Amino acid sequence: GERLAQELSAGDMVCIAGDLGAGKTVLCRGIAAGLGVDPSDVRSPTFAIAHEYRGAVEVLHFDCYRISKPEEVLQIGWDDYLQRPAVILIEWPENIEPLLQEESFTGKFLWIDISAAGSNRELTVTRKI
């Protein structure tokens, strides 16, 4: 996560998909640490949907696990969040994928799939948009 953070800047979005317990929040914690955020502040925002962290660059961390329709994320000010100069991290992005396809991003857009087998993790990184 910290190494990936070295390649990120405000305006970039990283979507992190994987099963429960695959390590999505752990990866978000590493990325945030690499961006100057205290890693102990980073936790899964499942119940709040979004957390904001201040570091060398602002980090917006979304957990869309409980989102059943993509439109639900619009109710929390999604469009406003996208306008902020921040690195955006999204867990469970597949739950809002139609919104991600419709948006135009000026920064990097990375999709990371995490697969877990026991204590091993495999990350597949693609630039989706």
N, C-alpha and C positions, 0 to 999 in steps of 0.2 A: 504494500500500500504506500509506504513512504517513498519508494522509488518511483512509482507511478505518479505521485503527487508532484515530483520534479518536472513532469511534462505538462502539468495543468496550470491554467490561469483563469482569471475571472471570465465568465461567459462559456466555460466548458461544462459539459454534462456527462456524468458517468452513471450508466444504468447497470445494476448488479442483480442478476437473476440466479436462482438456485433454490433447492429444497430447504425446508425448515432445518436449522442447525448446520447448514452448509458453510457458514462463515461470512455471510454478507455483512453483518454489522462489524465483525472483526476487520474485514477489508476496509470498510468505511472509516473505522477508527484509525487504521494505518494511514490512509489517505489524508485524513484530517490532521493527524500528527505531522505528516510531511508538509502540511500547509500552515503549521504553527499553532494548531489547536491542541490544548491539553487533552491527550487521549482519554483520560479518566472522565472527561465531560461527555464523551460520545457514547450514547446508548441507543438502543432501538427505540425509535419514536412511534412505535405501533399505536399507542393510545392517543397520542397527540398528532399523529400523521407527519408533522414537520418539527424539526429543531433547527435553530440557527446558532452558529458558532463563529466567534471572532478569532482570527489568527492573522497571518500575514495577508491573507485574503479571506473574505467572508465565505463560509461554507454553509450551504443549505442542505439538510439531510431529510429526505422523505422516505417513509415506509408505507407502501401502498398495499400491504397485506390485507387490510380490512376494507379496501375499496372494492365494491362489487360492480359499480358502473363507473367508467372513466369520468363522467360528468360530475361525480361527487367531489373530485379534486378541484374542480372549478370553484366550488363553494368556499374553499379556504383561501382564495386569492391566487390561484395558480398563475394566471396571466401576470399579476403584479410581481410574483416571485421571479418569473422569467426575465423581467426587466432589470433586475438587480445585478450589479457587478459582483457575481459570486460564482464559486464552483458548486454545481448542483449534483448531489449524490442521491440516487433513487434505488431503494430496495423494492423488489417485486414490481419492476417496471411493466411486466407483461399485463398487469391489471389496468394500466392506463395507456397501453401501446397505441391505440387509435389517436390519442392526443399527441403523442410523440411523433407520429408520422405526419400529422397535419402542421406541426410547428416548423418554423425555419430557424435554425440555429446558426449563429455566426461563429461560434467557437467549435472546439472538438466535441464530437458526440461518440462516446464509446459504449459498447454493450459488452458486459462481461458475464459469462455463464460460469458458475461454480458448480462442479460436481464433487461429491464427497464419497469416499470409500474408506470407512474406518477413520483413522486419523489423517489420512492423505487427502489432499485437495488438488483438483486440477482446474485451472482457470483458462478459459478460452476468451480471448479479447478480439472483438471485431469493431470496425467502425461501421455502424449501422446506417447512419445518415451522413 
